């Protein structure tokens, strides 16, 4: 797999972790439920993007 694809996948995985932790932190400190919902939706979107990029890279590099 090309190095840049691995790098992008790792960056997206880190972004997912950061958004997840931000959403959990917001819930723990009793923040706005709307903000927690928005952060969790963003996490799901980032996970989808990361999976699509990883699977596309695997498809094109496994020949």
RANOR-V625941 format. One record per residue. N is the residue number from 0. SS is DSSP state (alpha for helix, beta for strand, coil for the rest). PSI is psi in whole degrees, 0 to 359 (* if undefined). Layout:
N|SS|PSI + N|SS|PSI
This chain:
0|coil|137 + 1|coil|149 + 2|alpha|321 + 3|alpha|329 + 4|alpha|319 + 5|alpha|317 + 6|alpha|314 + 7|alpha|319 + 8|alpha|319 + 9|alpha|319 + 10|alpha|317 + 11|alpha|322 + 12|alpha|320 + 13|alpha|321 + 14|alpha|320 + 15|alpha|315 + 16|alpha|319 + 17|alpha|316 + 18|alpha|321 + 19|alpha|312 + 20|alpha|322 + 21|alpha|319 + 22|alpha|319 + 23|alpha|319 + 24|alpha|319 + 25|alpha|320 + 26|alpha|320 + 27|alpha|319 + 28|coil|2 + 29|coil|34 + 30|coil|189 + 31|coil|129 + 32|alpha|329 + 33|alpha|322 + 34|alpha|320 + 35|alpha|317 + 36|alpha|317 + 37|alpha|319 + 38|alpha|321 + 39|alpha|325 + 40|alpha|320 + 41|alpha|322 + 42|alpha|316 + 43|alpha|319 + 44|alpha|316 + 45|alpha|321 + 46|alpha|317 + 47|alpha|314 + 48|alpha|316 + 49|alpha|318 + 50|alpha|318 + 51|alpha|316 + 52|alpha|316 + 53|alpha|316 + 54|alpha|323 + 55|alpha|317 + 56|alpha|318 + 57|alpha|321 + 58|alpha|315 + 59|alpha|339 + 60|alpha|350 + 61|coil|77 + 62|coil|*
